């Protein structure tokens, strides 16, 4: 690719929360990235000011890793994801240049207001493991070690970490705008770990071997003093915070419902099934909806997390995608999770796709290309996917060797063709892949929403009658 010639500079720009302020910053300093904004539908940008500068728009979580491995020379992302990377890889090639003086909120350690925990000292007398759930597992572990917790367990999740305490976690490490934002979620902030601000980052080898001076000079007027971001430094302990501690009631049956793209069709399905819920509809979502069944507890979490949470016994039933169930079972083949039945919505195909420019039309031709034409692709074949375990099994089953998996947090199509050779992702119609000049080589399987259950719950004499009642009610919603 032309962008990867010597002297060319590659910039990773964020989607999501920092897109708008980053677009404003880049426009102000005149880097020439026209089209980068809230309405952008493209991933690749060229600078109209610097002929050697190109950019790609990525999920923010992916940027520190992609800059560190050298796929990009520069990047902009939040200090939380930078520290999440550096805690685990302190000697990596990721370099923080400076704060860009915009951002919002902080990373906090919090507990449920219902648990009666107002300081971390309240946990010191406990003999059981302290259960910590977080999107930031490396920061969570570093916090627990710095706090010298004797016994703790870290549970990584894709999101919705605030939904887990007090039943399924004792502490949560999460992002919050402030105390009011955290309190509105029924949580008590115990410690502030670090402020979340946008940072300019660079690859160390790029700083040493490429001339980045023109680009870095553009940022001179915007660079700020780096705030404290080390969790080993002074922490803001909210000792005086007083929160109500109402009692919470354990339920006999626990059901997990999906957020995100699956929320609307799931809410429509539940309404059709006659399950009356408050706080879960096409227009409204609460992390803890209520039902007209007093024995049923409900939480709204990410579909990606459901199979593991059901396997751990935190939920008896869950509505998730068959893709995420397979992803779980390929990693944990003896998991106590069982698929009960499909629900008839959220249908997608899990596909293997490559650039339209790659001279192959199916997986057999790709295998031959990898083995016989290393100058065209690989080795190793680089495969980007959210479905790491599905991708791994598919590549092994099709005797693709060697290969390298690139885990992503979404928008995986942005990685092709510059940063990966193949994509394993879900698609409804294939139009998005076509728009990004990709073609489908193979369909791995078709996935739709399904009801899953914990096998131990199904066999429990205390639960099976209520589970049977609930599953029969859900079956009534099938078209």
N, C-alpha and C positions, 0 to 999 in steps of 0.2 A: 504494500500500500504506500502511496506517495507520502502520507502523513508520517510514516515510520522511517523515512530516510534520515541519514545523519543531518543534524542541524534543525530538524523539524521539532516543534515544541507542542506537546499535547496537554490540554487542560481539562480536568474533570470538574464539572459543574453540577450542583445539587438540584434534584427534584424536591417537591414537598415544601416543608416549612420555611426553608431559606431561599426558595426560588425567587420570590418577588424582591426582597431586599438585595439579593445578590445581583439580580438583573438591573436594579437601580444603581448599584455601585459600579457595575461594569460599564453602564451607559455614561455615568458621571466621569469615570477616569478614561473613557474613550478607547477601550480595547477592541471595539469594532465587531462585537458579536451580535449582529442584527438578527432579530427573530427569537431571542431568548427572553421568554416572559411567560405569564400565566397561561396564555393561549397557545403556546408552542406545541406542535404535534410532531416535531422532528427531534432526533437525538444528536445529530451531527451538525456542527457549526464551523464556519470558517471566518477568521478575522478579516475584516475589510481594511484594517490598518496595518497588520503584520502578515505578510504573505507566508511566513513560516509557522504561523500559529493556528492550530485547530482545537476544537473542543468537543466534548461529548457530555450529554446530560445523563447522569446516573442516579440511582437511589443513594441517598446520603450515606447509608450504612456501608455501602460498597466502596466508597471513595478512599478512606484511609488504607484499605488493603490494596486497592488497585494502584495507588500512588506508591505504596511501600514496595510492591513487587516490580515497579518500574514500567508498568503499562502507561502511566501518565507522569509527566514531569511536575506538574502543579495541580493543586486541587483546592476547593473550598468546601468545608463541611463544619459541623458543630464540634465543639470541644468534647462533648460527651462521647461521640464515636471515636474521636482521636484517642482519648484516654482509655477507652475500652480496648483499643488495639495496643496501645503502649504498655498497659499494665501486663499484658501477656507477652508482648514482644518488645521489651525495652531497648534491645540492641538492634532493632529493625532499621530499615532504611527510610522511615518516615520522619521528616523534620518539620517542626512547627516554625513557620516564619514569623507570624505575628497575628494578634487579634485584629479583626476588622471592625470592631466597635458596634456590632449589632448582634442581636440574639435575644433570647427570652428565657426566663426561668432558671431552675437549678435542678441538679440531681439530688434527690432526698432519699433518706431511709425513713420509711413510714410504717405504721401499724394501724390496724383497724381501731376505730373509736369504740367499737363494741367489745374489744378484747380487754379493756381496762389497762392498757400499757401506755404510760405517759413518759417513760424514759427507758433507755436501754438497760439501766440498772434493774428494771423490773424483770428482765430475762435472766439475770445472773444466777438466780437461785434455782432455775429450772434444771432438771436432770435429763430431760429429753433433748433431742437434737432441735436446734433452732432452724426452722424451715424458712428459707429465703427465696423468693421468686422474683425474677427480673428479666427484662430484655437485655440487661447489661451483666451477664454472668461473671465476666472477669472483674469488673468493678465491685460486684457484690462479694466475690470471694476475697478480693483485696481488703475490702472494708471489714469483713468478718475476721480476717487474720490480724489486721491492725488493731481491731478492738479486742483481740485475744479471746475470741469465743472458743470455748473448749470443744463444743460439739455443734456442728451446723451442717446443713445440706443445702446446696444451691440447685434451684429448679429453673433452667432457662425456658423462656416462653417467647413466642413471636410478638406478643403484645397483650393488651388488656390485663396487665399485671395487677391493676388495682382491684380486679374482681375476686382475687383469690383469698385474701384474709377475711375473717379470722379462721374460717373452717379449714382451708387448704394451705395456708401459709401463716407464719408468725410475723414476718417482716417482708417488706417490698422495697426494692431499690428501683426508683422510677423518676421520670421527669415531671416537674410541676411548675406552673407559673408563679406560685407563691402559696402562702398558708391558706388563703381563702379558696384557691383552686383545689388544693389538696383536701381541705376540710369539706368542701362540697361533695367530695367522693366518699365521705364517711371515713376519712383517714386522719391520723395524727402524725404530723412531721416530727421526727425524733432527732435527726441530724441532717445537716446540709453538707453534701460531699463536694460539689463543685458547681460553679456557674456555667451555664450553657451559652456560649457565644460563638459566632462564626470565626473560623481561623483560615488563614492562608497556609497551606502545607506544601511541601516539596519532597521529591525523591532525592536522597543524599547524593547518589551518583550523578544525577542530572545537575545538581548544584555544582558539583566538582568538574564535570566534563562538558557541559553545555553552557552557552552564553544566554543566561536568563535575565541579564541586567536590564534590557529594555522593558520587559514585562514587569519586573519587580519595581522598576522606577515608577511605573504608572500608579502603583499602589502607595507610594511614599506619603501622599497627603492623607491617606485613609488609615494607615497603620497606627495601632494603639499599643499601650503598654499591656503586656500579658497579665491577666488576672491570675489569682491563685487557682491552680487546677489540680494540685496534688492532694490526694485524700489523706496523706500522711501529715499535712499541715493542720493548722487550727481548724476545728469543726464548729459549726454553729449549732449548739445544742439547745433545743427548745424546751428548757427545763420548766419554764413557767406557764407553758401552754395548758389551758384547762379545757377539756372536751367532755361532753356528755358521754357516758358509757352505758347505753341501754343494753339490756340483755338480748342475746340472739338465740334463736331456737333451731336446733338441729332438725332436719327433715328426714323422713324415712326413705324417700327416693329423691335422688338428685339428678337433674337433667341439664345438659349444656346445650345452649342454642348459639348459632353463629352470628357474628357481626359482619360488617363489610358488605361485599357484593351479594352475599347469600341472605342478608337480613330480610330484604323485601320479599323474595319468593318464599322464604321460610315462614314469615309472618302470614302471608297469604295462605300457605298450606295449613298452618295451625288453625287459622280462622275457619277454613273449609272443613277441618276435622272436628270443629266444635270445641276446641280447647280454649276457654276464655282466659286471656292473659291481660294483665295491666302492666304497661311499660314496655311492650314489645309489639310494634306495629310497623306499618309501612312508613309512618312519619316520625315515630318516636322509638328510642331504644334506651332502656335502663340496663345497667349491668346486673341488676337483680329484679327482674320482673316478678310479679306475683300471679298466682293462679287461684282458681276457685276450688282447688283441691288442697286442703290444709296439710296434707302429708307430702306435698311435692315442693321441693326446693329447686329454683332455677337460677342459672347464671349465664351471662352472655360473654363468650370468649372467642378467641380466634379459632377457626376450623383447623388450622395447622396443628394446634396444641391438643385437640380433643382426644385423639387416640391414646396418647401417652397419659393424659389425665384420667381417662377411663381405665386404662391399664393399672394406674396407681391406686384406683379405688376412690378417687375424689368425686367421680360421677358414676352413676349406674347406667345412664343412657346419654346419648349425645347425637346431634344431627351434624354430620360433617360430610366431606366429599370422599368418594371412594378412592380418589387419588391420594389423599392424605392418609387414609387407612392403609393402602398398599405401601406407601412410603414408610409408615410405621412398622408394618409386618415384615417388610424386607430387612429391616434392621433388627427387629425383635420377633423372630419367627415363632417363638413359644409364648408370645404375649397373650394374656387372658382377655383379649378383645374379640368380639364376634360381630360380624355383620348380620343384621336381622333382615332388613329388606330395603329396596330402593324406594325413594319418595317421589320420583317423577319430575324433579326440577333440577336446575343447575347442571345441565348436561354439557360436557366438554369432551374433547379428544386430547389425549396425551400423545404428543407427536415428537418426532425427531426431525429437525429442520437444519438446512445449511444455506449459505448464500446462493443466490441464483447464478452467480458466476462460477461456482464450483462445478466441474465437469462430471457430475454423478447424478443418477436418477433414483437410486435405491441404496439400501444399506450394504448390499453385497458389492456394488461398485465402489462405495466409499471404503470398504475394507481393502479392496484391491488397490485403491489409490494410496491409502496410508502405507501399505506394504511395498508398493512398487515405485511410488513417486514422492519420495520425501521432500523434493524440492517444491512440490505443489502444496502439500499439507502435511504438517507434523514431520517426523514423529517427535513428541507424542501428539496425538489428536487432542485438542483442547475442547472440552465440553462444558458449557455453562448451563446451570440449572438450579432451580429451587428444590428440585426432587433429587437430592444427591444419591439416595439409596436406590431409587427407581433407575436413575441413569447408570449407576454402577452395575446393577444386575443386567440391564439391557446391553451394555457394552460387553460385559463378560459373556453373556449368552450368544452374542453375535461375533465373538472372537475378534473384537477390535483390540489391537495391541501394538504399541503401548498407547495409553491414553492418560489424560490429566483432567480431573474434575475441578471446575471453578464454581464453588457455591455462590449463589446470588440471593438477594433479598427482593427480587422482583425486577420487572422491566428487563428481563434477560435478553430480549431481542436486541437491546442496545449493544451487547457485547460482540455481535457478529458484524462484519468479518474480522475486525481489527484485533479484538482481544480473545476471541474464541473461534473455533472452526465449526462447531455444531452446537445446537440448542436442543434441549429437551424441556418442553413447556406444554401448557394447556392452551387450547384454542377452541372457539365456538364455530367460527365460519372460515377461519384462515385468512380473512381480509387484512388483519393487522400484520401478519407475517408477510403478506404480499406487499403491503405498503412500505415495509422495511426491506424489500427486495430479497426475501427469503423464500425458500421452497421446501415443501414437506417431502421427506424421504420415506418415512414410515409412520404408521399409526400404532402406538404401543398398545393402547386400550382406550375404551370409552369410560368416562367417569360421570357420575351424577350424585346428587345428595342422597345420603342413606342414613338409616338409623343403626347405630352401633351400641353394644352393651358389654358390660363386664360379665364374664362367664360365672364368676363367683356370686355376683348379684342375682343372676338368673337362677342359680341353684339354691339360693338362700331361702329357707322356709319363711323367714320374716319379710322377704321382699317380693317373692315371685308372683304372688297374687296381685299386688298393686302394679308390678311391672306388666303383667298380662293385661290388666285393665287399661293401662296407659297405651300399650302397643296396639291393642284392639281399637282404641279411640283414634290413634294415629293412622291406622290402616283405613279408617273410614274417610280420611282425607284424600286417599289415592283416587286419581281420575280413572 
